[in-house]
């Protein structure tokens, strides 16, 4: 895949980016274990800023680069990335991944919490060999708690997180009722929060030499993005409602 970066910086024989003064994250190495939209949005942000990203694909994955899903949306989500197919359920695939994990700065994943522990690629296992690792986990409901094992989807988070309760026509008007936003904004919010947290963790690592585990959830991100609407409820006990195209202020 190509981007506007490549005209300035190019790539070496291994496909890695060569340094350019115009990209902030040159030299940063990232392993991308993500799927769907929230995780890829996080990694895409890092790659747009110049990080060297390897996207790990499962054998036979329909979303492999150059595969049947390599359309405009897929290329938009995964631009600037290289691709490597690994079977993480096999010893050989796990060994290759573990060796890569010892040499990278950031890993981003959005497995359910139990999956990465079952595969032995969780933060604690990898940080034992690479203590400088920044490991970002994106999930529906966080890494622990009563809902942690549930899969998370954008529309579910929009509903549970309150966004749909303030989106749509007001009660009593034609077409009244909660409506989801037309773009998967909760996935995008969460991906951008995770990218921002990864940069903060890298700044901390540069001072201390220690990596961190980032826990970024769709539900948490959606609630945080209610912003002034949730502030009205918490501080003035005013419950916001659907107002169509009107503005609460």
N, C-alpha and C positions, 0 to 999 in steps of 0.2 A: 504494500500500500504506500501511496505517496502523500505528501502534504507540502504546504508552503515552506516548512522547515528545510526540506531536503535540498531545495535549490540553494540554500545558504550553507548548509553544514555537510551534506553528503553522508555516506556510510563507508565503513572499511570493508575488507574482504569477508569478515564474519557477519556483515549486516549490521554491526553496531554503529551508532551515531558517532561521528567525529565532532570534536568540540567546535562550537560557534559562540561568539560573544552575545548573540541575540537570543539565546535560549537559556533560561535560568537554571534548569535542572540537568544540564549536561553532566555526564559521569554518574548520575544516579541510576541504579539498576533495580528493576521492578519485576516481580513474578506475578502474573495475573491469573488467578484461579476462578474468576467470576463468570457469571452467566446472566442472561436476561438484560436488565437495564440499570439498576442502581449501582451494582459493582462496576460494570463496564464504564459507567459515567464517571466514577471516581478515577479509574485508571486512565481513561481518555484525557481527563484534565491534567494528570501528571505527564502523560506522553505529549500533550500539546505544549507543555512547558519545557519539553526537551529530554525527559527521562527515557532511558532505553528499556523498553518493555518487551518481555516474552510472555505471550499468552499460552497457557497450558490447556491443551484440548484432550478430551478423552477419545480413545479409538472409536471411529465410526460416528463421532459427534457430527450432527447435521450442520452445526454452526461453524465448522472448521473454515479457515480462510481459504477462499477459492472454491468452497463447496456450494451446495444449493442455496444457502441463505446469504451468499455474498452479494446482496443487493444494496441499494442506497442506504437503508437504515442500518444494516449490519456494518457497512463500511464507515458510516458516520460514527457508530459506537466504538469501532475497533481500529480507527485510523492510526497510523504511525507505529503499529505493533508488529513484532515478529511472532511466529507461531511454532509451537512444538507439541507433537502428539505424544502423550505418556499415559500408560495404564497404571494409575496410582494404586490399584489393587494388587499389582504384581510386585514381587521383590525387586526385579530389575528396574521397573518404572519408579518405584519409591526410592531406590538408591540413587538414581539419576536426579530425581527431584531434590533429595536431601543434599546432594553435592552442590546443586545450583543454589539452594537456600543458604548455604554457608557463605556464598559470595555476593549475595544481593543486599540491597539496603531496605527494600520494602516488599512485603507480600500482601496482596489484597485478596480476600476470599469471601464468598457469601453462601457457603454450605450451612445446612442446619448444624447447630452446635455439636450434636453427637457424631456427625459424619467425619469431621476432621480428626476427632479423637480416635475413632475406629480405624482410620487410615494411618494414624500416627504422624500426622502433619500439623498438629495443633501448635499453638504458640510456645508452650512450655517445652515441648519436645525439640522444636527447632531452635529456640533461643538458648538452649543448653549448649549448642554448638556454635551459635552466632549471637552472642549477647547484645550486639549492636543492632539487631534486627527490629524494624518497625513492622508490626503485623496488624493489619486492619481487618476486622471481622464485621461484615454487614449482614444483618438479619432482619426478620420481621419484628421480633419482640425482645431482642437482647440475648445475651449469652447465658443468662440464668433467670430464674423466676418461673411462675406458673405457666406462662405461655411460650417459654423459650423454644420448645420443640415444634411449635406450629410453623408451617411455612407462611411467609408473608408476601402479599401482593399489594400493588399500589392502591387498587380500589378498596381493599379491605382497610388499609391504613387511612385512606381518605375518610372512610365512614367512621371507624373507631376513633380516629384522631380529631374529629369534629369539623373537618373541612366541608363535608357535604351538608352539614346542618346549617351552614351559612352561605351555601351556594345554591342558587335557584330562585324561583319566584316566591313571594311571600304567601303565607296561608290565606285562602279566600280568593286568590286571583287565578286566572286560567293557567294550567300547567304547573300548579304549585306542587312542591315536594322536593326533597333533597336530590341534588344532581352532582355527579362527579365532574371534576374539571376535565376539559377535553384533551389535555396532555398529561402524561404520567408524572405529575409534578412531585409527588411524594418520593418516587424513585429518584428523581433528579435532585430534590433537596438533600436526600440522604447521601447520594453519591458526592455531592459538593461538600457537605459537612465532613464526610470521611476523608476527602482530599485535603481539606483544610486541617483536619486533625492530624493527618499524616505529616504535613509540613511542620506543624507545631511539635510533633514527636521527634522529627528530624532535628529541629532546632535544639530541643532538649538533649538529644543524643550528642550533638556537636559540642555541648557544654560538659556533659557528664560521661560520655562513652557508653551510656546504657540505652537500649531500645525500649519499646513499650508495646503493649497490646491495646489496640483501639477497639472499643465496642460501640458500634453505631447501628441504631435500629430504626426501621421505617416509622414505627409508632412514635418513638421519642422525637424524631425529626419533624414529623407532621405536627405534633403538639407544639413544638418550639416555633414552628412557622405560623402559628395562629397570631403571634405578635400582639398587635393592639387589641384584637378581638378578645384574646384570653386575658390581657391586662385589664380590660374593662370588667370582665367577670371576676377576676381575683381581687381587684382593688376597689371596684365600685358595686360589686354584686349585681351588675347588669348583664343579663344573658343575651348575647347577640343572636339575631335571627336572620333568616333569608330576606334579602332586600332587592333582589333582581340586580339592576344596574345602578341602583342608588348607592350612595356612600354613607357609612355610619356617622360621619362627622358633618 
